[in-house]
Amino acid sequence: MVKRLISANSSEMLKMNGKELKQSIKASEGRVVLSENVVVHEPLDGITTSEMAAAFGADMILLNVFDVFNPLVLGLYEGEGTLATAKVHNDGKTIKRLQELVGRPIGVNLEPVDPDAEMLEDRLTIPEGRMASEKTLQEAEKLGFNFVVLTGNPGTGVTNEQIAKNIVTAKKVFSGLVIAGKMHGAGVDEAVVSETAVKQFLNAGADVILVPAVGTVPGFDETELKKIVKLVHQSGALVMSTIGTSQEGSGSSFIENIAIKNKICGVDIQHIGDAAWGIQSPVENIFALSKAIRGERHAIVRMSRSINR
């Protein structure tokens, strides 16, 4: 038995392996907030974007544009608040240090790029250290990440087929939680969400299926989401809804509305992305999401709980 994530202290969270983290999320009954942030933008007054997200109620932190072969988080070390002053620290301690400062499970985006994908837009080339592969997943394990997210940023050419292949690899070499799916099209000419793809991901061993939040991708509504949630839960996996279409900057009323709709559909984690500022969501929207899905009591307790506990 593990404590539910929304009530867990930092020391309890960071001791959890992938299986325990999954159970802790499930026990939280749809009240877990995950904030995604870009690590290579200049932070506010030398404070990492991860720390700011945690301060406003995020239970889990997802790093975007993080290169596992060249670990770099602006604001993590004193005097390293810009790309001009920051250094790559290859001592294997980057994520451990961030976990100590934030007191939350930390994850990383790794992108299952398909070189043969039929693109709808110009392909964006990304470094090897941001692509999903056996090498990068092994490196994520060495760095101590608590979870990985196999998904695609806009225009990178990530396909559902390639995601499924990388789930299999991740389950072999990574001990943390494996989250997989699409927030948007990633520039590829295929359906963002389909029952066929979800079944592929489940058969490959994904712990959490990632889907767009209702209201973020055209044509994906509550009826479709409920079908996916039922299918996933019957397989013993969890569901994470995602706001990754710049609507994380649409204002607190939109965030609250979308949060309740997705909770009604039964999702286990609600993600709020980084595209609003190109860095992270406005912090007031992280709080709005937190308060909407779990009430003021749990929202404030999460913000107030010391990372030293």
TINU-841516 format. One record per residue (C-alpha): residue in three letters; x, y, z. Coordinates in steps of 0.5 Angstrom, whole numbers. Layout:
N
{resn=ALA; u=X; v=Y; w=Z};
...
REM end
This chain:
309
{resn=MET; u=0; v=0; w=0};
{resn=VAL; u=2; v=7; w=-2};
{resn=LYS; u=0; v=14; w=0};
{resn=ARG; u=-5; v=17; w=-5};
{resn=LEU; u=0; v=22; w=-9};
{resn=ILE; u=-5; v=29; w=-7};
{resn=SER; u=-3; v=27; w=1};
{resn=ALA; u=4; v=25; w=0};
{resn=ASN; u=10; v=28; w=3};
{resn=SER; u=16; v=30; w=-2};
{resn=SER; u=20; v=24; w=2};
{resn=GLU; u=15; v=19; w=0};
{resn=MET; u=14; v=21; w=-7};
{resn=LEU; u=21; v=21; w=-9};
{resn=LYS; u=22; v=14; w=-6};
{resn=MET; u=16; v=11; w=-10};
{resn=ASN; u=18; v=6; w=-16};
{resn=GLY; u=14; v=6; w=-22};
{resn=LYS; u=9; v=1; w=-20};
{resn=GLU; u=8; v=5; w=-13};
{resn=LEU; u=7; v=12; w=-17};
{resn=LYS; u=2; v=9; w=-21};
{resn=GLN; u=-2; v=6; w=-15};
{resn=SER; u=-1; v=13; w=-11};
{resn=ILE; u=-4; v=17; w=-17};
{resn=LYS; u=-10; v=12; w=-18};
{resn=ALA; u=-11; v=13; w=-10};
{resn=SER; u=-12; v=20; w=-11};
{resn=GLU; u=-18; v=19; w=-15};
{resn=GLY; u=-17; v=24; w=-21};
{resn=ARG; u=-14; v=30; w=-17};
{resn=VAL; u=-7; v=29; w=-19};
{resn=VAL; u=-4; v=36; w=-23};
{resn=LEU; u=2; v=35; w=-28};
{resn=SER; u=5; v=41; w=-30};
{resn=GLU; u=10; v=41; w=-36};
{resn=ASN; u=16; v=46; w=-37};
{resn=VAL; u=21; v=48; w=-42};
{resn=VAL; u=28; v=48; w=-38};
{resn=VAL; u=32; v=52; w=-43};
{resn=HIS; u=28; v=59; w=-42};
{resn=GLU; u=31; v=64; w=-38};
{resn=PRO; u=27; v=63; w=-31};
{resn=LEU; u=25; v=69; w=-26};
{resn=ASP; u=30; v=71; w=-22};
{resn=GLY; u=34; v=65; w=-22};
{resn=ILE; u=28; v=60; w=-20};
{resn=THR; u=27; v=54; w=-24};
{resn=THR; u=20; v=54; w=-28};
{resn=SER; u=20; v=47; w=-24};
{resn=GLU; u=20; v=50; w=-17};
{resn=MET; u=15; v=55; w=-19};
{resn=ALA; u=10; v=50; w=-22};
{resn=ALA; u=11; v=46; w=-15};
{resn=ALA; u=9; v=52; w=-11};
{resn=PHE; u=3; v=53; w=-15};
{resn=GLY; u=0; v=46; w=-14};
{resn=ALA; u=3; v=41; w=-19};
{resn=ASP; u=4; v=34; w=-16};
{resn=MET; u=8; v=32; w=-22};
{resn=ILE; u=13; v=36; w=-26};
{resn=LEU; u=15; v=34; w=-33};
{resn=LEU; u=21; v=37; w=-37};
{resn=ASN; u=21; v=39; w=-44};
{resn=VAL; u=26; v=40; w=-49};
{resn=PHE; u=31; v=37; w=-44};
{resn=ASP; u=37; v=33; w=-47};
{resn=VAL; u=39; v=27; w=-43};
{resn=PHE; u=46; v=27; w=-46};
{resn=ASN; u=47; v=34; w=-45};
{resn=PRO; u=43; v=35; w=-38};
{resn=LEU; u=41; v=43; w=-37};
{resn=VAL; u=36; v=46; w=-33};
{resn=LEU; u=37; v=54; w=-33};
{resn=GLY; u=36; v=56; w=-26};
{resn=LEU; u=38; v=50; w=-23};
{resn=TYR; u=45; v=52; w=-21};
{resn=GLU; u=47; v=59; w=-18};
{resn=GLY; u=49; v=64; w=-23};
{resn=GLU; u=47; v=59; w=-29};
{resn=GLY; u=40; v=63; w=-31};
{resn=THR; u=42; v=64; w=-38};
{resn=LEU; u=44; v=60; w=-44};
{resn=ALA; u=50; v=64; w=-44};
{resn=THR; u=52; v=63; w=-37};
{resn=ALA; u=49; v=55; w=-36};
{resn=LYS; u=54; v=49; w=-36};
{resn=VAL; u=52; v=42; w=-38};
{resn=HIS; u=53; v=38; w=-32};
{resn=ASN; u=55; v=31; w=-33};
{resn=ASP; u=56; v=28; w=-26};
{resn=GLY; u=49; v=25; w=-26};
{resn=LYS; u=46; v=29; w=-21};
{resn=THR; u=42; v=34; w=-25};
{resn=ILE; u=35; v=31; w=-24};
{resn=LYS; u=37; v=29; w=-16};
{resn=ARG; u=39; v=36; w=-15};
{resn=LEU; u=32; v=38; w=-18};
{resn=GLN; u=28; v=33; w=-14};
{resn=GLU; u=31; v=36; w=-8};
{resn=LEU; u=29; v=43; w=-10};
{resn=VAL; u=22; v=41; w=-12};
{resn=GLY; u=20; v=35; w=-8};
{resn=ARG; u=16; v=32; w=-13};
{resn=PRO; u=17; v=26; w=-18};
{resn=ILE; u=20; v=29; w=-24};
{resn=GLY; u=19; v=26; w=-31};
{resn=VAL; u=22; v=28; w=-38};
{resn=ASN; u=19; v=28; w=-45};
{resn=LEU; u=22; v=23; w=-50};
{resn=GLU; u=20; v=24; w=-57};
{resn=PRO; u=19; v=17; w=-62};
{resn=VAL; u=21; v=21; w=-68};
{resn=ASP; u=19; v=17; w=-74};
{resn=PRO; u=23; v=18; w=-80};
{resn=ASP; u=18; v=16; w=-85};
{resn=ALA; u=12; v=20; w=-83};
{resn=GLU; u=8; v=23; w=-88};
{resn=MET; u=8; v=30; w=-85};
{resn=LEU; u=3; v=36; w=-86};
{resn=GLU; u=8; v=41; w=-84};
{resn=ASP; u=16; v=42; w=-84};
{resn=ARG; u=19; v=37; w=-80};
{resn=LEU; u=23; v=40; w=-74};
{resn=THR; u=30; v=37; w=-73};
{resn=ILE; u=31; v=35; w=-65};
{resn=PRO; u=38; v=33; w=-62};
{resn=GLU; u=39; v=25; w=-61};
{resn=GLY; u=38; v=27; w=-53};
{resn=ARG; u=31; v=29; w=-54};
{resn=MET; u=29; v=23; w=-58};
{resn=ALA; u=26; v=16; w=-55};
{resn=SER; u=31; v=10; w=-56};
{resn=GLU; u=34; v=5; w=-52};
{resn=LYS; u=40; v=9; w=-51};
{resn=THR; u=36; v=15; w=-49};
{resn=LEU; u=31; v=11; w=-44};
{resn=GLN; u=37; v=8; w=-41};
{resn=GLU; u=40; v=15; w=-40};
{resn=ALA; u=34; v=17; w=-37};
{resn=GLU; u=34; v=11; w=-32};
{resn=LYS; u=41; v=13; w=-30};
{resn=LEU; u=39; v=20; w=-29};
{resn=GLY; u=34; v=18; w=-24};
{resn=PHE; u=27; v=21; w=-27};
{resn=ASN; u=21; v=18; w=-24};
{resn=PHE; u=17; v=18; w=-30};
{resn=VAL; u=18; v=19; w=-38};
{resn=VAL; u=13; v=21; w=-43};
{resn=LEU; u=13; v=19; w=-50};
{resn=THR; u=10; v=24; w=-54};
{resn=GLY; u=11; v=29; w=-59};
{resn=ASN; u=12; v=37; w=-60};
{resn=PRO; u=9; v=40; w=-66};
{resn=GLY; u=13; v=38; w=-72};
{resn=THR; u=17; v=33; w=-70};
{resn=GLY; u=14; v=27; w=-74};
{resn=VAL; u=12; v=23; w=-68};
{resn=THR; u=7; v=17; w=-70};
{resn=ASN; u=3; v=12; w=-66};
{resn=GLU; u=7; v=6; w=-69};
{resn=GLN; u=13; v=9; w=-67};
{resn=ILE; u=11; v=11; w=-60};
{resn=ALA; u=8; v=4; w=-59};
{resn=LYS; u=15; v=1; w=-61};
{resn=ASN; u=18; v=5; w=-56};
{resn=ILE; u=14; v=3; w=-50};
{resn=VAL; u=16; v=-4; w=-51};
{resn=THR; u=23; v=-1; w=-50};
{resn=ALA; u=22; v=3; w=-44};
{resn=LYS; u=19; v=-3; w=-40};
{resn=LYS; u=25; v=-6; w=-41};
{resn=VAL; u=30; v=-1; w=-39};
{resn=PHE; u=27; v=4; w=-35};
{resn=SER; u=24; v=3; w=-28};
{resn=GLY; u=19; v=9; w=-27};
{resn=LEU; u=12; v=10; w=-30};
{resn=VAL; u=11; v=10; w=-37};
{resn=ILE; u=6; v=15; w=-40};
{resn=ALA; u=5; v=15; w=-48};
{resn=GLY; u=0; v=18; w=-53};
{resn=LYS; u=-1; v=25; w=-57};
{resn=MET; u=-3; v=32; w=-54};
{resn=HIS; u=-4; v=34; w=-62};
{resn=GLY; u=-2; v=32; w=-69};
{resn=ALA; u=6; v=33; w=-68};
{resn=GLY; u=6; v=35; w=-75};
{resn=VAL; u=4; v=28; w=-78};
{resn=ASP; u=-2; v=26; w=-82};
{resn=GLU; u=-6; v=21; w=-78};
{resn=ALA; u=-11; v=21; w=-72};
{resn=VAL; u=-9; v=24; w=-66};
{resn=VAL; u=-13; v=19; w=-62};
{resn=SER; u=-16; v=12; w=-64};
{resn=GLU; u=-18; v=6; w=-60};
{resn=THR; u=-13; v=2; w=-65};
{resn=ALA; u=-7; v=6; w=-62};
{resn=VAL; u=-9; v=6; w=-55};
{resn=LYS; u=-10; v=-2; w=-56};
{resn=GLN; u=-3; v=-2; w=-59};
{resn=PHE; u=0; v=2; w=-53};
{resn=LEU; u=-4; v=-2; w=-48};
{resn=ASN; u=-1; v=-8; w=-51};
{resn=ALA; u=6; v=-5; w=-51};
{resn=GLY; u=6; v=-4; w=-43};
{resn=ALA; u=4; v=3; w=-42};
{resn=ASP; u=2; v=5; w=-35};
{resn=VAL; u=-1; v=11; w=-37};
{resn=ILE; u=-5; v=13; w=-44};
{resn=LEU; u=-4; v=20; w=-46};
{resn=VAL; u=-10; v=24; w=-49};
{resn=PRO; u=-12; v=31; w=-51};
{resn=ALA; u=-16; v=34; w=-46};
{resn=VAL; u=-23; v=35; w=-49};
{resn=GLY; u=-24; v=42; w=-52};
{resn=THR; u=-16; v=42; w=-54};
{resn=VAL; u=-17; v=38; w=-61};
{resn=PRO; u=-22; v=39; w=-66};
{resn=GLY; u=-27; v=33; w=-66};
{resn=PHE; u=-25; v=30; w=-59};
{resn=ASP; u=-31; v=30; w=-55};
{resn=GLU; u=-33; v=27; w=-48};
{resn=THR; u=-36; v=21; w=-51};
{resn=GLU; u=-30; v=19; w=-55};
{resn=LEU; u=-26; v=21; w=-48};
{resn=LYS; u=-30; v=16; w=-44};
{resn=LYS; u=-30; v=11; w=-49};
{resn=ILE; u=-22; v=11; w=-48};
{resn=VAL; u=-22; v=12; w=-41};
{resn=LYS; u=-27; v=6; w=-40};
{resn=LEU; u=-22; v=2; w=-45};
{resn=VAL; u=-16; v=4; w=-41};
{resn=HIS; u=-18; v=3; w=-34};
{resn=GLN; u=-21; v=-4; w=-36};
{resn=SER; u=-14; v=-6; w=-38};
{resn=GLY; u=-11; v=-4; w=-31};
{resn=ALA; u=-8; v=3; w=-34};
{resn=LEU; u=-9; v=10; w=-32};
{resn=VAL; u=-11; v=16; w=-37};
{resn=MET; u=-8; v=23; w=-37};
{resn=SER; u=-11; v=29; w=-41};
{resn=THR; u=-7; v=34; w=-43};
{resn=ILE; u=-7; v=41; w=-45};
{resn=GLY; u=-2; v=42; w=-50};
{resn=THR; u=-5; v=47; w=-55};
{resn=SER; u=-3; v=54; w=-52};
{resn=GLN; u=-10; v=54; w=-49};
{resn=GLU; u=-6; v=53; w=-42};
{resn=GLY; u=-6; v=61; w=-43};
{resn=SER; u=-13; v=62; w=-45};
{resn=GLY; u=-15; v=64; w=-38};
{resn=SER; u=-17; v=61; w=-31};
{resn=SER; u=-25; v=60; w=-33};
{resn=PHE; u=-23; v=56; w=-39};
{resn=ILE; u=-18; v=52; w=-35};
{resn=GLU; u=-23; v=51; w=-30};
{resn=ASN; u=-29; v=49; w=-35};
{resn=ILE; u=-24; v=44; w=-38};
{resn=ALA; u=-22; v=41; w=-32};
{resn=ILE; u=-29; v=39; w=-30};
{resn=LYS; u=-31; v=36; w=-36};
{resn=ASN; u=-24; v=32; w=-36};
{resn=LYS; u=-25; v=30; w=-29};
{resn=ILE; u=-33; v=28; w=-31};
{resn=CYS; u=-30; v=23; w=-36};
{resn=GLY; u=-26; v=20; w=-31};
{resn=VAL; u=-18; v=22; w=-33};
{resn=ASP; u=-13; v=20; w=-27};
{resn=ILE; u=-8; v=26; w=-28};
{resn=GLN; u=-9; v=33; w=-31};
{resn=HIS; u=-3; v=36; w=-35};
{resn=ILE; u=-2; v=43; w=-36};
{resn=GLY; u=3; v=45; w=-42};
{resn=ASP; u=8; v=50; w=-43};
{resn=ALA; u=6; v=53; w=-50};
{resn=ALA; u=2; v=59; w=-47};
{resn=TRP; u=9; v=63; w=-45};
{resn=GLY; u=13; v=58; w=-49};
{resn=ILE; u=16; v=56; w=-42};
{resn=GLN; u=10; v=54; w=-38};
{resn=SER; u=3; v=55; w=-36};
{resn=PRO; u=1; v=62; w=-33};
{resn=VAL; u=2; v=60; w=-25};
{resn=GLU; u=-5; v=62; w=-24};
{resn=ASN; u=-8; v=57; w=-29};
{resn=ILE; u=-4; v=52; w=-25};
{resn=PHE; u=-8; v=54; w=-19};
{resn=ALA; u=-14; v=54; w=-22};
{resn=LEU; u=-13; v=47; w=-25};
{resn=SER; u=-11; v=45; w=-18};
{resn=LYS; u=-17; v=48; w=-14};
{resn=ALA; u=-22; v=46; w=-20};
{resn=ILE; u=-21; v=38; w=-19};
{resn=ARG; u=-20; v=38; w=-12};
{resn=GLY; u=-22; v=44; w=-8};
{resn=GLU; u=-19; v=49; w=-4};
{resn=ARG; u=-17; v=45; w=2};
{resn=HIS; u=-13; v=40; w=-2};
{resn=ALA; u=-10; v=46; w=-7};
{resn=ILE; u=-7; v=50; w=-1};
{resn=VAL; u=-5; v=44; w=3};
{resn=ARG; u=-1; v=42; w=-4};
{resn=MET; u=2; v=49; w=-4};
{resn=SER; u=4; v=49; w=3};
{resn=ARG; u=7; v=42; w=4};
{resn=SER; u=14; v=43; w=6};
{resn=ILE; u=19; v=40; w=1};
{resn=ASN; u=23; v=38; w=7};
{resn=ARG; u=18; v=33; w=10};
REM end
